[in-house]
C-alpha cells in the first residue's frame, strides 16, 4: 500500500513556513550543531544524535547503518563517532575513507547530509570516551567481535562472561561509570572530516529549502588541511 503524501507531512505550519537564513550562515556545521541541540532540548526522539553512515566495500557495494554522533567540532570541521575498527564499517573505511552520512529530525522538518573523509581519532580521544562509558558497555566492546558470525546468543553470553572473569568483575557492578578496564586496541573513535554539507528544511507545497556548502579539504597520512571558507549554492527541491 502506498501511503498518502498528506499523512506523511504532519509538521507544524509555523515550522514549515520558515526558510533557512542563507545570509547568516558562514559555517554549515554550526547549523548542524544547533539543529541537533534543538532536537535534544525538545526530546523528540530517543537518540537525536543518530545518523545514517554510508560506506563502500572493495566491490563498490554500499553499506549503510545507524550510529551515534558524539561530537561536532565546528571550528575544524569534523564529527566524531566510535565503533569497532574490525567491523564491516571499519574495514571499508580503511579501504576507502570517503563517506557520506545523513541526520534527519522528522518532527522538526530538518535534514543534514554530509560528505567527506574519515580517519581514526587520536588514541587519547578514544581512551577518554571509553572511560566515560558504563562498565557493561566497556565489557561489551571487549566481548564482541563485531560483524563476525557466532553460533547463537548463548555463545555471545559466554564471551561476555569470559571477559568478566578476565578482569575479575562482578555482574552487579556493570552499570557503574568510570575507567574500570583499558580500551581494547580494536575499538575507538573516528573523525569524519566534512567537505560538503547540504542543509534541508521542510517547507510548504513541497518547495523545500536546500542549501549546499563545499570547502577545500585534503588528508595525507592523517594530516588534515582544510579551510573554513565555504561556498554556498541554493538547490531546487
C-alpha positions in Angstrom: 0.0 0.0 0.0 1.3 3.4 -0.9 0.8 6.0 1.9 -0.9 9.3 1.1 1.6 12.2 1.0 -0.7 14.2 3.3 -0.3 11.6 6.0 3.5 11.9 5.9 3.7 15.6 6.5 2.2 16.4 9.8 4.6 19.1 10.8 3.7 22.4 12.5 2.8 25.0 9.9 4.9 27.6 11.6 8.0 25.4 11.2 7.2 24.7 7.6 6.8 28.4 6.8 10.3 29.3 7.9 13.2 29.2 5.5 16.9 29.0 6.1 18.5 32.4 6.5 21.3 31.9 3.9 23.0 35.3 4.5 23.6 34.5 8.2 25.5 31.2 7.6 29.2 31.2 7.5 29.7 27.6 8.7 27.1 25.0 8.0 28.3 22.7 10.8 27.2 25.4 13.3 23.7 25.0 11.9 24.0 21.2 12.2 25.1 21.6 15.8 22.2 24.0 16.6 19.6 21.8 14.9 20.9 18.8 16.9 20.7 20.7 20.1 17.1 21.8 19.3 16.2 18.1 18.8 17.9 17.2 22.1 16.1 20.0 24.0 12.7 19.1 22.7 13.2 15.4 23.5 11.5 14.4 20.2 13.3 11.0 19.9 15.4 8.7 22.0 18.6 9.2 20.1 18.5 12.7 18.4 22.3 12.3 17.7 21.7 9.3 15.5 22.9 9.4 11.9 23.0 7.0 8.9 26.6 6.4 7.8 27.3 5.1 4.3 30.5 3.3 3.3 31.5 1.3 0.2 33.2 -2.1 0.1 36.0 -3.2 -2.3 33.4 -4.3 -4.9 31.8 -0.9 -4.9 28.8 -2.1 -3.0 27.3 0.4 -0.5 26.5 -0.4 3.1 24.6 1.9 5.5 23.9 1.8 9.2 22.7 3.9 12.0 25.2 5.1 14.7 25.6 7.9 17.2 27.4 11.2 16.6 29.3 12.0 19.8 30.8 15.4 18.8 30.5 18.1 16.2 33.7 20.2 16.0 32.6 23.3 14.2 36.0 25.1 14.3 38.0 22.4 12.5 35.0 20.8 10.7 34.7 17.2 11.8 32.2 14.9 13.6 33.2 12.0 15.9 31.7 8.5 16.3 33.0 5.3 17.9 33.0 1.7 16.8 34.9 -1.5 16.4 37.8 -0.9 14.0 37.5 -4.5 12.8 33.8 -4.2 11.9 32.5 -4.1 8.4 32.4 -0.3 8.5 35.9 -0.2 9.9 37.3 -2.4 7.2 35.5 -0.4 4.5 36.7 2.9 5.9 40.3 1.6 5.9 40.0 0.7 2.2 38.1 3.8 1.2 38.0 6.8 3.6 35.4 8.6 1.5 31.9 8.5 3.1 28.6 10.2 3.5 26.1 10.5 6.3 22.6 11.9 7.0 20.9 13.3 10.0 17.1 13.6 10.0 14.8 15.1 12.6 11.3 14.4 11.1 9.3 16.3 13.7 11.3 19.5 13.1 11.5 19.1 9.3 15.3 19.2 9.3 17.7 17.0 7.3 21.5 17.4 7.0 23.6 15.5 4.5 27.4 15.4 4.8 30.3 14.1 2.7 33.9 13.8 3.5 36.8 11.6 4.6 37.1 9.5 7.7 40.3 8.9 9.8 40.9 7.3 13.2 40.7 9.6 16.2 43.8 10.2 18.4 44.2 7.4 21.0 43.8 9.9 23.8 40.3 10.9 22.5 39.2 7.2 22.2 40.6 6.5 25.7 38.7 9.4 27.3 35.4 8.4 25.7 35.8 4.7 26.5 36.5 5.6 30.2 33.2 7.5 30.3 31.1 4.5 29.3 29.3 2.2 31.7 31.3 -0.8 32.7 28.9 -3.1 30.9 29.4 -1.3 27.6 33.2 -1.5 28.2 32.9 -5.2 28.6 30.7 -5.5 25.5 33.4 -3.8 23.4 35.9 -6.5 24.5 33.5 -9.4 24.2 32.1 -8.8 20.7 34.0 -9.5 17.5 31.6 -7.1 15.7 30.2 -8.3 12.4 31.7 -11.8 12.8 29.3 -14.8 12.7 28.5 -16.6 16.0 26.7 -19.8 16.6 24.0 -18.5 19.0 23.2 -16.0 21.7 24.5 -18.4 24.4 27.9 -18.3 22.8 27.9 -14.5 22.8 26.9 -14.5 26.5 29.8 -16.9 27.2 32.2 -14.5 25.5 30.9 -11.7 27.8 31.3 -13.9 30.9 34.8 -14.8 29.9 35.8 -11.1 29.8 34.1 -10.6 33.3 36.4 -13.4 34.6 39.4 -12.0 32.8 39.1 -8.6 34.6 37.6 -10.1 37.8 34.4 -8.1 37.6 31.1 -8.9 39.3 27.8 -8.7 37.4 26.3 -6.2 39.9 28.9 -3.5 39.0 28.1 -3.4 35.3 26.1 -0.2 35.4 28.8 1.8 37.1 30.5 4.6 35.2 34.3 5.1 35.1 37.5 3.8 33.8 37.4 0.3 35.1 39.2 -1.5 32.3 41.5 -0.4 29.5 40.2 0.3 26.0 40.7 -2.6 23.5 43.0 -1.6 20.7 40.5 -2.6 18.1 37.8 -0.2 19.4 37.8 3.6 19.3 36.8 6.7 17.5 36.7 8.1 14.0 36.8 11.7 12.9 34.6 12.4 9.9 36.2 15.4 8.2 33.4 17.2 6.3 34.0 18.9 2.9 30.3 19.0 1.8 27.1 19.8 3.6 23.5 20.1 2.5 21.0 21.7 4.8 17.4 20.7 4.0 14.4 22.4 5.5 10.8 21.1 5.1 8.6 23.9 3.6 5.1 24.2 2.3 3.9 22.9 -1.1 7.0 20.7 -1.2 9.1 23.7 -2.1 11.7 22.6 0.5 14.8 24.7 1.3 18.1 23.3 0.2 21.5 24.9 0.7 24.7 23.2 -0.5 28.1 24.1 1.1 31.5 23.0 -0.1 35.1 23.7 1.1 38.6 22.6 0.2 39.9 19.6 2.2 42.9 17.3 1.8 44.2 14.5 4.0 47.6 12.9 3.6 49.0 10.4 6.1 46.3 11.6 8.6 47.5 15.2 8.2 44.5 17.3 7.5 44.5 20.6 5.6 41.2 22.4 5.4 39.7 25.8 5.1 36.6 27.3 6.7 35.7 29.2 3.5 32.5 27.5 2.4 31.0 28.2 -1.0 27.2 28.2 -0.9 24.8 27.1 -3.6 21.0 27.1 -3.4 19.4 24.0 -4.9 15.9 23.4 -6.2 13.8 20.9 -4.2 
